[in-house]
Amino acid sequence: MKILVLNGPNLNLLGTREPEIYGTETLADIEMKMQTIYPEIEIEFRQTNSEAELITWVGETRGIFDGIIINPAALTHTSLGLYDALKAVADITPAVEIHLSNTHTREEIRHKSLTAPACIGQIMGFQGFGYTLALRALVHNLSS
Ligand code: DQA
């Protein structure tokens, strides 16, 4: 099984970025934990600050990846293009949306996700641990 884990703008700063909200783990720490817990799964981990690149990566998954775990970061609340890309591949490459923070307890602008309706589910509020939960949920979905 091959899973693509995508991370949007500013998630490269994890570890030092508002640790009281996002935790102290870096993306590399999170990637290592996921791979340690699921050694049998081929996990490809990427981060970009570019909306265009993220959209392109989602669109290229067809026939290559079995599923996507995506933290679109701020693009969650703004990107119809990313929603469209996730919708375009949803028939063959299901996605799980993940957020480190519980966006519903934060500013109102973060309460709405444009991208979540194109995903099979959403996990939020458990900081880095949420990525492992998302992987577990996605594997469960793909195996059933
Ligand atoms: C985030 C939540 C977003 O609102 C924010 O813009 C981020 C991170 C999260 O993981 O909690 O950059 O996606």
Backbone and ligand atoms as CSV (ligand in chain L), in Angstrom:
chain,resi,resn,atom,element,x,y,z
A,1,MET,N,N,0.844,-1.198,0.000
A,1,MET,CA,C,0.000,0.000,0.000
A,1,MET,C,C,0.882,1.251,0.000
A,2,LYS,N,N,0.484,2.220,-0.835
A,2,LYS,CA,C,1.306,3.421,-0.993
A,2,LYS,C,C,0.477,4.665,-0.628
A,3,ILE,N,N,0.918,5.396,0.371
A,3,ILE,CA,C,0.157,6.558,0.862
A,3,ILE,C,C,0.980,7.830,0.715
A,4,LEU,N,N,0.330,8.866,0.194
A,4,LEU,CA,C,0.982,10.168,0.056
A,4,LEU,C,C,0.509,11.084,1.192
A,5,VAL,N,N,1.452,11.617,1.950
A,5,VAL,CA,C,1.120,12.535,3.056
A,5,VAL,C,C,1.534,13.942,2.643
A,6,LEU,N,N,0.542,14.811,2.486
A,6,LEU,CA,C,0.795,16.160,1.978
A,6,LEU,C,C,0.603,17.209,3.070
A,7,ASN,N,N,1.497,18.166,3.087
A,7,ASN,CA,C,1.459,19.229,4.091
A,7,ASN,C,C,1.583,20.581,3.411
A,8,GLY,N,N,0.680,21.501,3.791
A,8,GLY,CA,C,0.622,22.804,3.148
A,8,GLY,C,C,1.470,23.871,3.823
A,9,PRO,N,N,1.144,25.130,3.524
A,9,PRO,CA,C,1.964,26.278,3.918
A,9,PRO,C,C,2.294,26.362,5.411
A,10,ASN,N,N,3.547,26.655,5.661
A,10,ASN,CA,C,4.092,26.928,7.002
A,10,ASN,C,C,4.268,25.691,7.889
A,11,LEU,N,N,3.869,24.531,7.385
A,11,LEU,CA,C,4.049,23.327,8.209
A,11,LEU,C,C,5.515,22.891,8.243
A,12,ASN,N,N,6.326,23.471,7.363
A,12,ASN,CA,C,7.784,23.259,7.452
A,12,ASN,C,C,8.346,23.880,8.738
A,13,LEU,N,N,7.570,24.765,9.362
A,13,LEU,CA,C,8.048,25.445,10.579
A,13,LEU,C,C,7.646,24.708,11.857
A,14,LEU,N,N,6.992,23.563,11.707
A,14,LEU,CA,C,6.557,22.809,12.893
A,14,LEU,C,C,7.741,22.495,13.800
A,15,GLY,N,N,7.478,22.536,15.094
A,15,GLY,CA,C,8.560,22.329,16.072
A,15,GLY,C,C,8.794,23.629,16.807
A,16,THR,N,N,8.858,24.721,16.018
A,16,THR,CA,C,9.051,26.046,16.646
A,16,THR,C,C,7.846,26.950,16.422
A,17,ARG,N,N,6.964,26.589,15.492
A,17,ARG,CA,C,5.799,27.429,15.184
A,17,ARG,C,C,4.706,27.255,16.242
A,18,GLU,N,N,4.438,28.318,17.000
A,18,GLU,CA,C,3.367,28.308,18.009
A,18,GLU,C,C,3.203,26.922,18.652
A,19,PRO,N,N,4.231,26.468,19.387
A,19,PRO,CA,C,4.195,25.094,19.923
A,19,PRO,C,C,3.032,24.825,20.872
A,20,GLU,N,N,2.510,25.880,21.487
A,20,GLU,CA,C,1.367,25.683,22.403
A,20,GLU,C,C,0.118,25.261,21.602
A,21,ILE,N,N,0.105,25.582,20.311
A,21,ILE,CA,C,-1.034,25.188,19.459
A,21,ILE,C,C,-0.702,23.918,18.673
A,22,TYR,N,N,0.498,23.903,18.067
A,22,TYR,CA,C,0.809,22.829,17.113
A,22,TYR,C,C,1.695,21.719,17.685
A,23,GLY,N,N,2.201,21.917,18.920
A,23,GLY,CA,C,3.079,20.908,19.502
A,23,GLY,C,C,4.537,21.166,19.161
A,24,THR,N,N,5.404,20.319,19.671
A,24,THR,CA,C,6.844,20.533,19.506
A,24,THR,C,C,7.474,19.571,18.498
A,25,GLU,N,N,6.690,18.637,17.979
A,25,GLU,CA,C,7.230,17.706,16.983
A,25,GLU,C,C,7.433,18.411,15.645
A,26,THR,N,N,8.505,18.057,14.970
A,26,THR,CA,C,8.719,18.557,13.609
A,26,THR,C,C,8.017,17.604,12.628
A,27,LEU,N,N,7.919,18.026,11.364
A,27,LEU,CA,C,7.335,17.133,10.355
A,27,LEU,C,C,8.161,15.855,10.222
A,28,ALA,N,N,9.492,16.013,10.346
A,28,ALA,CA,C,10.375,14.828,10.251
A,28,ALA,C,C,10.083,13.850,11.392
A,29,ASP,N,N,9.826,14.387,12.608
A,29,ASP,CA,C,9.475,13.517,13.749
A,29,ASP,C,C,8.187,12.745,13.445
A,30,ILE,N,N,7.205,13.476,12.906
A,30,ILE,CA,C,5.900,12.866,12.623
A,30,ILE,C,C,6.051,11.783,11.553
A,31,GLU,N,N,6.818,12.090,10.520
A,31,GLU,CA,C,7.040,11.118,9.435
A,31,GLU,C,C,7.690,9.848,9.986
A,32,MET,N,N,8.701,10.032,10.848
A,32,MET,CA,C,9.420,8.876,11.399
A,32,MET,C,C,8.479,8.002,12.236
A,33,LYS,N,N,7.627,8.635,13.041
A,33,LYS,CA,C,6.692,7.873,13.878
A,33,LYS,C,C,5.721,7.075,13.019
A,34,MET,N,N,5.195,7.723,11.959
A,34,MET,CA,C,4.234,7.017,11.091
A,34,MET,C,C,4.898,5.796,10.457
A,35,GLN,N,N,6.114,5.991,9.977
A,35,GLN,CA,C,6.812,4.913,9.292
A,35,GLN,C,C,7.193,3.798,10.270
A,36,THR,N,N,7.502,4.173,11.525
A,36,THR,CA,C,7.857,3.167,12.539
A,36,THR,C,C,6.642,2.320,12.900
A,37,ILE,N,N,5.499,2.966,13.024
A,37,ILE,CA,C,4.279,2.246,13.423
A,37,ILE,C,C,3.745,1.387,12.272
A,38,TYR,N,N,3.933,1.865,11.035
A,38,TYR,CA,C,3.440,1.130,9.856
A,38,TYR,C,C,4.584,0.828,8.887
A,39,PRO,N,N,5.530,-0.058,9.296
A,39,PRO,CA,C,6.680,-0.322,8.424
A,39,PRO,C,C,6.290,-0.955,7.087
A,40,GLU,N,N,5.129,-1.625,7.059
A,40,GLU,CA,C,4.710,-2.334,5.830
A,40,GLU,C,C,4.108,-1.386,4.793
A,41,ILE,N,N,3.832,-0.158,5.190
A,41,ILE,CA,C,3.204,0.790,4.255
A,41,ILE,C,C,4.265,1.729,3.693
A,42,GLU,N,N,4.168,1.946,2.385
A,42,GLU,CA,C,5.101,2.868,1.732
A,42,GLU,C,C,4.528,4.286,1.883
A,43,ILE,N,N,5.197,5.091,2.691
A,43,ILE,CA,C,4.694,6.439,2.974
A,43,ILE,C,C,5.592,7.458,2.299
A,44,GLU,N,N,4.982,8.317,1.475
A,44,GLU,CA,C,5.749,9.418,0.890
A,44,GLU,C,C,5.256,10.721,1.503
A,45,PHE,N,N,6.172,11.470,2.065
A,45,PHE,CA,C,5.851,12.647,2.866
A,45,PHE,C,C,6.333,13.888,2.129
A,46,ARG,N,N,5.440,14.868,1.934
A,46,ARG,CA,C,5.856,16.092,1.237
A,46,ARG,C,C,5.276,17.331,1.924
A,47,GLN,N,N,5.985,18.446,1.771
A,47,GLN,CA,C,5.481,19.747,2.255
A,47,GLN,C,C,5.773,20.801,1.204
A,48,THR,N,N,4.822,21.730,1.050
A,48,THR,CA,C,5.058,22.860,0.153
A,48,THR,C,C,4.341,24.101,0.683
A,49,ASN,N,N,4.898,25.253,0.373
A,49,ASN,CA,C,4.215,26.509,0.701
A,49,ASN,C,C,3.404,27.008,-0.484
A,50,SER,N,N,3.409,26.237,-1.579
A,50,SER,CA,C,2.763,26.668,-2.814
A,50,SER,C,C,1.422,25.962,-3.036
A,51,GLU,N,N,0.375,26.736,-3.193
A,51,GLU,CA,C,-0.958,26.169,-3.466
A,51,GLU,C,C,-0.947,25.402,-4.786
A,52,ALA,N,N,-0.295,25.983,-5.795
A,52,ALA,CA,C,-0.253,25.339,-7.121
A,52,ALA,C,C,0.418,23.974,-7.048
A,53,GLU,N,N,1.519,23.907,-6.302
A,53,GLU,CA,C,2.249,22.643,-6.202
A,53,GLU,C,C,1.394,21.578,-5.502
A,54,LEU,N,N,0.703,21.997,-4.445
A,54,LEU,CA,C,-0.141,21.061,-3.697
A,54,LEU,C,C,-1.258,20.509,-4.601
A,55,ILE,N,N,-1.868,21.400,-5.372
A,55,ILE,CA,C,-2.933,20.988,-6.299
A,55,ILE,C,C,-2.375,20.008,-7.338
A,56,THR,N,N,-1.195,20.325,-7.865
A,56,THR,CA,C,-0.564,19.439,-8.866
A,56,THR,C,C,-0.280,18.070,-8.260
A,57,TRP,N,N,0.264,18.050,-7.065
A,57,TRP,CA,C,0.586,16.776,-6.409
A,57,TRP,C,C,-0.667,15.920,-6.215
A,58,VAL,N,N,-1.764,16.545,-5.793
A,58,VAL,CA,C,-3.012,15.778,-5.605
A,58,VAL,C,C,-3.465,15.197,-6.947
A,59,GLY,N,N,-3.428,16.013,-7.977
A,59,GLY,CA,C,-3.884,15.576,-9.303
A,59,GLY,C,C,-3.051,14.458,-9.903
A,60,GLU,N,N,-1.819,14.339,-9.449
A,60,GLU,CA,C,-0.913,13.308,-9.999
A,60,GLU,C,C,-1.007,11.956,-9.288
A,61,THR,N,N,-1.881,11.848,-8.266
A,61,THR,CA,C,-1.889,10.624,-7.447
A,61,THR,C,C,-2.546,9.430,-8.137
A,62,ARG,N,N,-3.442,9.727,-9.108
A,62,ARG,CA,C,-4.242,8.665,-9.750
A,62,ARG,C,C,-3.364,7.520,-10.262
A,63,GLY,N,N,-3.638,6.316,-9.776
A,63,GLY,CA,C,-2.914,5.141,-10.255
A,63,GLY,C,C,-1.530,4.970,-9.632
A,64,ILE,N,N,-1.113,5.936,-8.828
A,64,ILE,CA,C,0.226,5.860,-8.238
A,64,ILE,C,C,0.135,5.631,-6.726
A,65,PHE,N,N,-0.796,6.355,-6.080
A,65,PHE,CA,C,-0.975,6.210,-4.630
A,65,PHE,C,C,-2.353,5.612,-4.341
A,66,ASP,N,N,-2.443,4.849,-3.245
A,66,ASP,CA,C,-3.722,4.262,-2.853
A,66,ASP,C,C,-4.575,5.235,-2.055
A,67,GLY,N,N,-3.932,6.182,-1.399
A,67,GLY,CA,C,-4.685,7.140,-0.594
A,67,GLY,C,C,-3.823,8.337,-0.234
A,68,ILE,N,N,-4.510,9.381,0.263
A,68,ILE,CA,C,-3.831,10.635,0.609
A,68,ILE,C,C,-4.188,11.008,2.043
A,69,ILE,N,N,-3.195,11.463,2.789
A,69,ILE,CA,C,-3.446,12.145,4.064
A,69,ILE,C,C,-2.998,13.577,3.829
A,70,ILE,N,N,-3.884,14.534,4.089
A,70,ILE,CA,C,-3.534,15.910,3.754
A,70,ILE,C,C,-3.840,16.885,4.883
A,71,ASN,N,N,-2.821,17.679,5.221
A,71,ASN,CA,C,-3.028,18.841,6.083
A,71,ASN,C,C,-2.848,20.059,5.178
A,72,PRO,N,N,-3.953,20.611,4.673
A,72,PRO,CA,C,-3.817,21.725,3.728
A,72,PRO,C,C,-3.430,23.039,4.411
A,73,ALA,N,N,-3.316,23.030,5.751
A,73,ALA,CA,C,-2.971,24.225,6.538
A,73,ALA,C,C,-3.933,25.365,6.178
A,74,ALA,N,N,-3.423,26.571,5.951
A,74,ALA,CA,C,-4.321,27.710,5.713
A,74,ALA,C,C,-5.165,27.530,4.451
A,75,LEU,N,N,-4.689,26.707,3.507
A,75,LEU,CA,C,-5.440,26.494,2.258
A,75,LEU,C,C,-6.764,25.765,2.512
A,76,THR,N,N,-6.859,25.123,3.687
A,76,THR,CA,C,-8.105,24.474,4.110
A,76,THR,C,C,-9.280,25.444,3.995
A,77,HIS,N,N,-9.000,26.684,4.377
A,77,HIS,CA,C,-10.080,27.662,4.532
A,77,HIS,C,C,-10.276,28.537,3.298
A,78,THR,N,N,-9.423,28.355,2.291
A,78,THR,CA,C,-9.449,29.290,1.154
A,78,THR,C,C,-9.453,28.640,-0.227
A,79,SER,N,N,-9.018,27.385,-0.344
A,79,SER,CA,C,-8.685,26.883,-1.683
A,79,SER,C,C,-9.761,25.997,-2.325
A,80,LEU,N,N,-10.544,26.610,-3.200
A,80,LEU,CA,C,-11.513,25.842,-3.977
A,80,LEU,C,C,-10.776,24.950,-4.979
A,81,GLY,N,N,-9.620,25.427,-5.436
A,81,GLY,CA,C,-8.810,24.644,-6.378
A,81,GLY,C,C,-8.338,23.339,-5.765
A,82,LEU,N,N,-7.980,23.377,-4.489
A,82,LEU,CA,C,-7.528,22.156,-3.808
A,82,LEU,C,C,-8.714,21.212,-3.596
A,83,TYR,N,N,-9.868,21.777,-3.254
A,83,TYR,CA,C,-11.097,20.967,-3.139
A,83,TYR,C,C,-11.365,20.255,-4.470
A,84,ASP,N,N,-11.278,21.011,-5.560
A,84,ASP,CA,C,-11.541,20.428,-6.882
A,84,ASP,C,C,-10.557,19.298,-7.205
A,85,ALA,N,N,-9.301,19.491,-6.852
A,85,ALA,CA,C,-8.278,18.465,-7.112
A,85,ALA,C,C,-8.579,17.203,-6.309
A,86,LEU,N,N,-8.932,17.364,-5.039
A,86,LEU,CA,C,-9.248,16.203,-4.195
A,86,LEU,C,C,-10.485,15.484,-4.732
A,87,LYS,N,N,-11.474,16.259,-5.174
A,87,LYS,CA,C,-12.696,15.685,-5.756
A,87,LYS,C,C,-12.373,14.906,-7.032
A,88,ALA,N,N,-11.445,15.445,-7.822
A,88,ALA,CA,C,-11.108,14.858,-9.128
A,88,ALA,C,C,-10.499,13.466,-9.005
A,89,VAL,N,N,-9.849,13.197,-7.879
A,89,VAL,CA,C,-9.210,11.884,-7.703
A,89,VAL,C,C,-9.916,11.019,-6.653
A,90,ALA,N,N,-10.966,11.560,-6.037
A,90,ALA,CA,C,-11.614,10.890,-4.898
A,90,ALA,C,C,-12.171,9.510,-5.253
A,91,ASP,N,N,-12.516,9.279,-6.523
A,91,ASP,CA,C,-13.087,7.989,-6.919
A,91,ASP,C,C,-12.073,6.866,-6.804
A,92,ILE,N,N,-10.792,7.197,-6.866
A,92,ILE,CA,C,-9.752,6.158,-6.837
A,92,ILE,C,C,-8.730,6.373,-5.724
A,93,THR,N,N,-8.576,7.616,-5.275
A,93,THR,CA,C,-7.571,7.929,-4.243
A,93,THR,C,C,-8.239,8.693,-3.097
A,94,PRO,N,N,-8.811,7.965,-2.128
A,94,PRO,CA,C,-9.489,8.642,-1.024
A,94,PRO,C,C,-8.510,9.426,-0.145
A,95,ALA,N,N,-9.004,10.533,0.411
A,95,ALA,CA,C,-8.151,11.371,1.250
A,95,ALA,C,C,-8.735,11.518,2.655
A,96,VAL,N,N,-7.844,11.624,3.629
A,96,VAL,CA,C,-8.223,11.971,5.003
A,96,VAL,C,C,-7.596,13.325,5.306
A,97,GLU,N,N,-8.418,14.250,5.815
A,97,GLU,CA,C,-7.892,15.573,6.181
A,97,GLU,C,C,-7.458,15.554,7.648
A,98,ILE,N,N,-6.305,16.130,7.899
A,98,ILE,CA,C,-5.765,16.149,9.255
A,98,ILE,C,C,-5.381,17.576,9.650
A,99,HIS,N,N,-5.674,17.914,10.898
A,99,HIS,CA,C,-5.204,19.185,11.458
A,99,HIS,C,C,-4.613,18.926,12.830
A,100,LEU,N,N,-3.505,19.572,13.090
A,100,LEU,CA,C,-2.846,19.421,14.392
A,100,LEU,C,C,-3.707,20.020,15.500
A,101,SER,N,N,-4.258,21.208,15.231
A,101,SER,CA,C,-5.070,21.902,16.227
A,101,SER,C,C,-6.547,21.603,15.983
A,102,ASN,N,N,-7.360,21.858,17.006
A,102,ASN,CA,C,-8.804,21.773,16.829
A,102,ASN,C,C,-9.261,23.135,16.307
A,103,THR,N,N,-9.451,23.221,15.011
A,103,THR,CA,C,-9.718,24.518,14.376
A,103,THR,C,C,-11.053,25.117,14.846
A,104,HIS,N,N,-11.945,24.279,15.360
A,104,HIS,CA,C,-13.250,24.786,15.820
A,104,HIS,C,C,-13.142,25.583,17.111
A,105,THR,N,N,-12.046,25.426,17.838
A,105,THR,CA,C,-11.867,26.187,19.080
A,105,THR,C,C,-11.082,27.473,18.819
A,106,ARG,N,N,-10.760,27.738,17.557
A,106,ARG,CA,C,-9.904,28.880,17.223
A,106,ARG,C,C,-10.713,29.984,16.519
A,107,GLU,N,N,-10.037,30.898,15.837
A,107,GLU,CA,C,-10.727,32.011,15.191
A,107,GLU,C,C,-11.810,31.485,14.235
A,108,GLU,N,N,-12.869,32.262,14.082
A,108,GLU,CA,C,-14.005,31.815,13.271
A,108,GLU,C,C,-13.608,31.486,11.834
A,109,ILE,N,N,-12.642,32.220,11.304
A,109,ILE,CA,C,-12.232,31.996,9.907
A,109,ILE,C,C,-11.694,30.570,9.696
A,110,ARG,N,N,-11.249,29.928,10.814
A,110,ARG,CA,C,-10.717,28.553,10.707
A,110,ARG,C,C,-11.798,27.489,10.895
A,111,HIS,N,N,-13.032,27.910,11.169
A,111,HIS,CA,C,-14.068,26.915,11.463
A,111,HIS,C,C,-14.534,26.165,10.220
A,112,LYS,N,N,-14.433,26.839,9.055
A,112,LYS,CA,C,-14.925,26.180,7.838
A,112,LYS,C,C,-13.765,25.589,7.038
A,113,SER,N,N,-13.946,24.338,6.637
A,113,SER,CA,C,-12.980,23.702,5.737
A,113,SER,C,C,-13.607,23.567,4.361
A,114,LEU,N,N,-12.969,24.160,3.355
A,114,LEU,CA,C,-13.447,24.005,1.973
A,114,LEU,C,C,-13.093,22.622,1.446
A,115,THR,N,N,-12.008,22.053,1.988
A,115,THR,CA,C,-11.476,20.806,1.445
A,115,THR,C,C,-12.095,19.540,2.072
A,116,ALA,N,N,-12.577,19.637,3.303
A,116,ALA,CA,C,-13.090,18.446,3.998
A,116,ALA,C,C,-14.199,17.704,3.245
A,117,PRO,N,N,-15.116,18.416,2.544
A,117,PRO,CA,C,-16.171,17.676,1.843
A,117,PRO,C,C,-15.653,16.785,0.703
A,118,ALA,N,N,-14.404,16.978,0.308
A,118,ALA,CA,C,-13.825,16.119,-0.736
A,118,ALA,C,C,-13.073,14.940,-0.122
A,119,CYS,N,N,-13.093,14.855,1.217
A,119,CYS,CA,C,-12.344,13.791,1.923
A,119,CYS,C,C,-13.303,12.792,2.545
A,120,ILE,N,N,-12.781,11.588,2.862
A,120,ILE,CA,C,-13.652,10.583,3.481
A,120,ILE,C,C,-13.832,10.853,4.967
A,121,GLY,N,N,-12.912,11.625,5.568
A,121,GLY,CA,C,-13.020,11.948,6.981
A,121,GLY,C,C,-11.982,12.961,7.380
A,122,GLN,N,N,-12.088,13.388,8.626
A,122,GLN,CA,C,-11.227,14.463,9.120
A,122,GLN,C,C,-10.827,14.142,10.565
A,123,ILE,N,N,-9.561,14.384,10.886
A,123,ILE,CA,C,-9.081,14.193,12.264
A,123,ILE,C,C,-8.402,15.487,12.686
A,124,MET,N,N,-8.731,15.997,13.866
A,124,MET,CA,C,-8.103,17.242,14.304
A,124,MET,C,C,-7.993,17.315,15.825
A,125,GLY,N,N,-7.004,18.111,16.285
A,125,GLY,CA,C,-6.910,18.429,17.704
A,125,GLY,C,C,-5.956,17.566,18.502
A,126,PHE,N,N,-5.253,16.635,17.878
A,126,PHE,CA,C,-4.366,15.729,18.616
A,126,PHE,C,C,-2.896,15.954,18.274
A,127,GLN,N,N,-2.612,17.148,17.777
A,127,GLN,CA,C,-1.251,17.516,17.357
A,127,GLN,C,C,-0.667,16.418,16.463
A,128,GLY,N,N,0.626,16.121,16.591
A,128,GLY,CA,C,1.278,15.190,15.661
A,128,GLY,C,C,0.699,13.791,15.681
A,129,PHE,N,N,0.148,13.377,16.819
A,129,PHE,CA,C,-0.425,12.032,16.955
A,129,PHE,C,C,-1.567,11.809,15.952
A,130,GLY,N,N,-2.219,12.902,15.564
A,130,GLY,CA,C,-3.335,12.818,14.621
A,130,GLY,C,C,-2.937,12.204,13.285
A,131,TYR,N,N,-1.685,12.392,12.883
A,131,TYR,CA,C,-1.250,11.827,11.593
A,131,TYR,C,C,-1.295,10.307,11.624
A,132,THR,N,N,-0.888,9.735,12.760
A,132,THR,CA,C,-0.922,8.278,12.906
A,132,THR,C,C,-2.375,7.788,12.933
A,133,LEU,N,N,-3.237,8.575,13.604
A,133,LEU,CA,C,-4.663,8.215,13.633
A,133,LEU,C,C,-5.244,8.252,12.214
A,134,ALA,N,N,-4.848,9.270,11.454
A,134,ALA,CA,C,-5.345,9.413,10.075
A,134,ALA,C,C,-4.899,8.227,9.227
A,135,LEU,N,N,-3.664,7.803,9.425
A,135,LEU,CA,C,-3.143,6.674,8.656
A,135,LEU,C,C,-3.905,5.407,9.010
A,136,ARG,N,N,-4.169,5.227,10.296
A,136,ARG,CA,C,-4.914,4.051,10.747
A,136,ARG,C,C,-6.309,4.033,10.117
A,137,ALA,N,N,-6.949,5.201,10.120
A,137,ALA,CA,C,-8.308,5.307,9.552
A,137,ALA,C,C,-8.290,5.041,8.046
A,138,LEU,N,N,-7.295,5.582,7.367
A,138,LEU,CA,C,-7.214,5.413,5.912
A,138,LEU,C,C,-6.945,3.946,5.539
A,139,VAL,N,N,-6.026,3.317,6.266
A,139,VAL,CA,C,-5.711,1.896,6.018
A,139,VAL,C,C,-6.964,1.049,6.263
A,140,HIS,N,N,-7.685,1.338,7.323
A,140,HIS,CA,C,-8.917,0.621,7.639
A,140,HIS,C,C,-9.905,0.752,6.483
A,141,ASN,N,N,-10.046,1.978,6.003
A,141,ASN,CA,C,-10.983,2.241,4.896
A,141,ASN,C,C,-10.577,1.516,3.620
A,142,LEU,N,N,-9.275,1.556,3.316
A,142,LEU,CA,C,-8.787,0.938,2.074
A,142,LEU,C,C,-8.867,-0.586,2.135
A,143,SER,N,N,-8.775,-1.134,3.361
A,143,SER,CA,C,-8.764,-2.597,3.516
A,143,SER,C,C,-10.159,-3.186,3.604
A,144,SER,N,N,-11.172,-2.344,3.746
A,144,SER,CA,C,-12.531,-2.905,3.948
A,144,SER,C,C,-13.383,-2.750,2.690
L,1,DQA,C1,C,-3.724,23.757,10.651
L,1,DQA,C2,C,-4.880,24.688,10.989
L,1,DQA,C3,C,-4.978,25.824,9.988
L,1,DQA,O1,O,-6.055,26.702,10.343
L,1,DQA,C4,C,-3.698,26.630,9.970
L,1,DQA,O2,O,-3.759,27.627,8.968
L,1,DQA,C5,C,-2.478,25.788,9.821
L,1,DQA,C6,C,-2.411,24.508,10.526
L,1,DQA,C7,C,-3.533,22.659,11.716
L,1,DQA,O3,O,-2.892,21.670,11.422
L,1,DQA,O4,O,-3.997,22.811,12.854
L,1,DQA,O5,O,-1.505,26.196,9.199
L,1,DQA,O6,O,-4.007,23.103,9.421
